């Protein structure tokens, strides 16, 4: 898991863990009452990014499975929150990390879990083969 693309993926997840945590922390401390649903979802996103990053760094069989789960939850979250941010805009007075399918982050939150799942499936084949 720690070769070329795996290192890059881990780095991107690390950046997202830091940025989502900082954003969520600021939002919750400063203006939680403005958009509690969106800001609570930002906290959830931050936790998922942290879990995925830690699992990618550890890189054993158990963390591999947890990373897959984190990526699946992340992708479902981005899709659900993306849809809800358009269908229920009143709950998203301010954007979360996953609002509008991650448009505030260049749609990377939409693409990142798919890349993560692709990489984890490749690594998973190697793990099962060994």
C-alpha positions as CSV (number, residue, x, y, z in Angstrom):
1,X,0.0,0.0,0.0
2,X,3.0,2.3,0.4
3,X,4.3,2.5,-3.1
4,X,3.9,5.3,-5.7
5,X,0.1,5.7,-6.0
6,X,-0.5,4.5,-2.5
7,X,1.8,7.2,-1.1
8,X,0.1,9.9,-3.2
9,X,-3.3,8.7,-2.1
10,X,-2.3,8.7,1.5
11,X,-0.9,12.2,1.1
12,X,-4.2,13.5,-0.4
13,X,-6.2,11.9,2.3
14,X,-3.9,13.4,4.9
15,X,-4.4,16.9,3.4
16,X,-8.2,16.3,3.4
17,X,-8.1,15.1,6.9
18,X,-6.3,18.3,8.0
19,X,-8.4,20.7,5.9
20,X,-11.7,19.1,6.7
21,X,-10.9,19.0,10.4
22,X,-9.8,22.6,10.4
23,X,-12.9,23.7,8.5
24,X,-15.3,21.7,10.7
25,X,-13.6,22.9,13.8
26,X,-14.0,26.5,12.8
27,X,-17.5,26.0,11.6
28,X,-18.6,24.3,14.8
29,X,-16.9,26.8,17.2
30,X,-17.8,30.0,15.3
31,X,-21.1,29.5,13.6
32,X,-22.7,26.2,14.4
33,X,-26.1,27.7,14.9
34,X,-26.1,29.1,11.3
35,X,-26.1,25.6,9.7
36,X,-26.0,22.8,12.2
37,X,-26.8,20.0,9.7
38,X,-24.1,21.1,7.2
39,X,-21.5,21.6,9.9
40,X,-22.3,18.3,11.6
41,X,-21.7,16.6,8.3
42,X,-18.4,18.4,8.0
43,X,-17.4,16.9,11.3
44,X,-18.4,13.4,10.0
45,X,-16.4,14.0,6.8
46,X,-13.4,15.0,8.8
47,X,-13.6,11.9,11.0
48,X,-13.9,9.6,7.9
49,X,-10.8,11.3,6.3
50,X,-8.8,10.9,9.5
51,X,-9.8,7.2,9.7
52,X,-8.9,6.6,6.1
53,X,-5.6,8.3,6.4
54,X,-4.6,6.3,9.5
55,X,-5.6,3.1,7.8
56,X,-3.7,3.9,4.7
57,X,-0.6,4.7,6.8
58,X,-0.9,1.5,8.8
59,X,-1.4,-0.7,5.7
60,X,-2.1,-4.1,7.3
61,X,-5.0,-6.5,6.5
62,X,-7.3,-5.1,9.2
63,X,-6.6,-1.4,8.3
64,X,-7.1,-2.3,4.6
65,X,-10.7,-3.5,5.4
66,X,-11.4,-0.4,7.5
67,X,-10.0,1.8,4.7
68,X,-12.4,0.2,2.2
69,X,-15.3,0.8,4.6
70,X,-14.2,4.4,5.1
71,X,-14.1,4.9,1.3
72,X,-17.5,3.4,0.8
73,X,-19.0,5.5,3.5
74,X,-17.3,8.6,2.1
75,X,-18.6,8.0,-1.4
76,X,-22.1,7.3,-0.2
77,X,-21.9,10.4,2.0
78,X,-20.8,12.6,-0.9
79,X,-23.6,11.4,-3.1
80,X,-26.3,11.7,-0.4
81,X,-25.1,15.1,0.9
82,X,-24.6,16.3,-2.7
83,X,-28.2,15.4,-3.6
84,X,-29.6,16.8,-0.3
85,X,-27.7,20.1,-0.8
86,X,-29.7,20.6,-3.9
87,X,-33.1,19.2,-2.8
88,X,-33.0,20.7,0.7
89,X,-31.0,23.9,0.4
90,X,-32.5,25.2,3.7
91,X,-30.4,22.6,5.6
92,X,-27.3,23.8,3.8
93,X,-27.3,27.5,4.4
94,X,-23.5,27.2,4.5
95,X,-21.7,24.4,2.6
96,X,-20.2,21.3,4.1
97,X,-17.2,19.5,2.7
98,X,-19.5,17.2,0.7
99,X,-22.1,19.8,-0.3
100,X,-22.8,20.0,-4.0
101,X,-20.7,16.8,-4.5
102,X,-17.6,18.5,-3.1
103,X,-17.6,21.4,-5.5
104,X,-15.9,23.7,-2.8
105,X,-13.0,21.3,-3.0
106,X,-12.9,20.9,-6.8
107,X,-15.0,17.8,-6.7
108,X,-12.1,15.9,-5.2
109,X,-14.4,14.5,-2.4
110,X,-16.4,12.8,-5.2
111,X,-13.4,11.4,-7.0
112,X,-11.2,10.5,-4.0
113,X,-13.1,7.6,-2.6
114,X,-13.4,6.0,-6.1
115,X,-9.6,6.3,-6.5
116,X,-9.2,5.0,-3.0
117,X,-11.4,2.0,-3.7
118,X,-9.6,1.3,-7.0
119,X,-6.2,1.4,-5.2
120,X,-7.4,-0.7,-2.3
121,X,-8.8,-3.3,-4.7
122,X,-5.4,-3.6,-6.4
123,X,-3.6,-3.9,-3.1
124,X,-6.2,-6.3,-1.9
125,X,-5.4,-8.7,-4.7
126,X,-1.8,-8.6,-3.7
127,X,-2.7,-9.2,-0.1
128,X,-4.8,-12.2,-0.9
129,X,-2.2,-13.6,-3.3
130,X,0.5,-13.5,-0.6
